């Protein structure tokens, strides 16, 4: 009986050690792949942000510097032409990541959606340029249905975008209130 217990314990210990070894090898491979791809991943994210900023201001080669978390100054030939703020709002399928461009006097230039998980054909209508154009020239906290219309059938997504825009406006106002570049 004692031999059977020892043999069973030994078998369980061997299986446990094999599983531990397998897990350690897999963790090492995952870590290696993460390190290998991290730089490219971060470069792709920065490229997406730069492209959004260029589309917002309709110009290439602008000097964009992150001056606070998610807040960028946008300069052309050393002269401040505005700001861009990264923000997110809760949509139907998850967060809607967006970039909001502002003139130097804090009026919205344009809004670009840089990431979302909204339902194709319904919630993703918030990415439509005609819809996003409704935000141009607006300032301050916006109200859905008053300042900007909601999209029929995509009211949760519409609320997500306006929440993101309002969060961006608050972030810019906080940055400027702390003595940020004007």
C-alpha positions in Angstrom: 0.0 0.0 0.0 2.8 2.4 0.9 4.6 1.6 -2.4 1.4 2.4 -4.3 1.1 5.8 -2.5 4.7 6.6 -3.2 4.4 5.6 -6.9 1.2 7.6 -7.3 2.9 10.7 -5.6 5.9 10.2 -7.9 3.8 10.0 -11.0 1.9 13.2 -10.0 5.1 15.0 -9.2 6.6 14.0 -12.6 3.5 15.2 -14.5 3.5 18.4 -12.5 7.2 19.1 -13.3 6.5 18.4 -17.0 3.6 20.8 -17.0 5.8 23.4 -15.2 8.5 23.0 -17.8 6.0 23.3 -20.7 4.5 26.5 -19.2 8.0 28.0 -18.6 8.9 27.3 -22.3 5.7 28.8 -23.6 6.1 31.8 -21.3 9.6 32.3 -22.7 8.4 32.1 -26.3 5.5 34.6 -25.7 7.9 37.0 -23.9 10.3 36.7 -26.8 7.6 37.4 -29.5 6.3 40.3 -27.4 9.7 41.9 -27.2 10.3 41.2 -30.9 7.0 43.0 -32.0 6.6 45.7 -29.4 8.6 48.4 -31.3 6.7 47.8 -34.5 3.4 47.8 -32.6 4.1 51.1 -31.0 5.3 52.6 -34.3 2.0 51.5 -35.9 0.0 53.2 -33.1 2.1 56.4 -33.5 1.6 56.3 -37.3 -2.2 56.1 -36.8 -2.1 59.1 -34.5 0.1 61.1 -36.9 -2.2 60.3 -39.8 -5.3 61.3 -37.8 -3.6 64.6 -36.9 -2.7 65.2 -40.5 -6.2 64.5 -41.7 -7.7 66.8 -39.0 -5.7 69.8 -40.1 -5.5 68.8 -43.7 -1.7 69.1 -43.8 1.3 66.9 -43.8 4.5 67.5 -42.0 3.1 69.3 -39.0 5.1 69.3 -35.8 3.1 67.4 -33.1 4.4 67.1 -29.6 2.7 65.3 -26.8 2.7 67.9 -23.9 0.4 66.1 -21.5 -1.1 62.6 -21.5 -3.0 62.4 -24.8 -2.7 66.2 -25.4 -0.6 67.3 -28.4 0.4 70.8 -29.6 0.3 71.1 -33.3 2.7 73.6 -34.9 3.4 74.6 -38.5 6.8 76.3 -39.0 7.1 76.7 -35.3 3.8 78.6 -34.9 1.0 77.0 -32.8 -2.0 76.3 -35.0 -3.9 74.1 -32.6 -4.1 71.1 -30.4 -5.1 67.5 -30.8 -6.4 65.4 -27.9 -6.8 61.6 -27.8 -9.8 60.4 -25.9 -12.4 57.6 -25.8 -16.1 57.1 -25.2 -18.0 54.0 -24.5 -19.8 52.7 -27.5 -22.0 49.6 -28.0 -19.1 47.3 -28.9 -16.5 48.8 -26.5 -14.5 52.0 -26.4 -14.4 54.3 -29.4 -11.0 55.8 -29.6 -10.8 59.2 -31.2 -8.6 62.2 -31.9 -10.1 65.6 -31.7 -8.4 68.6 -33.3 -8.9 72.1 -31.9 -7.8 75.6 -33.2 -5.7 77.6 -30.9 -8.9 79.3 -29.6 -10.3 75.8 -28.7 -12.9 75.4 -31.5 -13.1 71.9 -32.9 -11.4 71.6 -36.3 -12.4 67.9 -36.8 -12.9 64.6 -35.2 -11.2 61.4 -36.4 -12.1 57.9 -35.1 -8.8 56.0 -34.7 -10.3 52.8 -33.3 -13.6 51.1 -32.5 -15.5 47.8 -32.2 -18.9 49.0 -33.3 -21.3 46.8 -35.3 -20.6 47.0 -39.0 -23.3 48.8 -40.9 -24.9 50.2 -37.7 -22.7 51.6 -35.0 -19.8 52.1 -37.3 -21.8 54.9 -39.0 -20.2 57.2 -36.5 -17.1 57.0 -38.7 -18.9 58.6 -41.6 -17.2 61.9 -42.5 -20.6 63.7 -42.9 -21.5 62.7 -39.3 -18.1 63.8 -37.9 -18.4 67.1 -39.8 -21.2 68.1 -37.4 -18.5 68.6 -34.7 -16.5 71.2 -36.6 -16.6 74.7 -35.3 -18.2 73.6 -32.0 -16.7 74.5 -28.6 -17.3 73.7 -25.0 -19.3 70.8 -23.7 -21.6 69.4 -26.4 -25.1 67.8 -26.0 -26.3 65.0 -28.2 -29.6 66.1 -29.9 -28.9 69.7 -29.4 -25.4 70.5 -30.7 -24.9 67.2 -32.6 -27.6 64.9 -34.0 -27.6 61.2 -33.1 -27.5 58.6 -35.8 -30.7 56.6 -36.0 -30.1 53.0 -34.9 -26.7 53.9 -33.4 -27.6 56.1 -30.5 -25.2 54.3 -28.1 -22.3 54.8 -30.6 -23.3 58.4 -31.0 -23.3 58.9 -27.3 -19.9 57.3 -27.2 -18.4 59.7 -29.7 -19.9 62.8 -28.0 -18.6 61.5 -24.6 -15.2 61.1 -26.1 -15.3 64.6 -27.6 -16.4 66.1 -24.3 -13.6 64.2 -22.5 -11.1 65.6 -25.0 -12.4 69.1 -24.4 -12.1 68.7 -20.7 -8.5 67.4 -21.0 -7.5 70.3 -23.2 -9.2 72.8 -20.8 -7.3 71.2 -17.9 -4.0 71.4 -19.7 -4.5 75.0 -20.6 -5.7 75.9 -17.1 -2.4 74.5 -15.7 -0.6 77.0 -17.8 0.0 74.9 -21.0 1.1 76.5 -24.2 -1.4 79.0 -25.7 
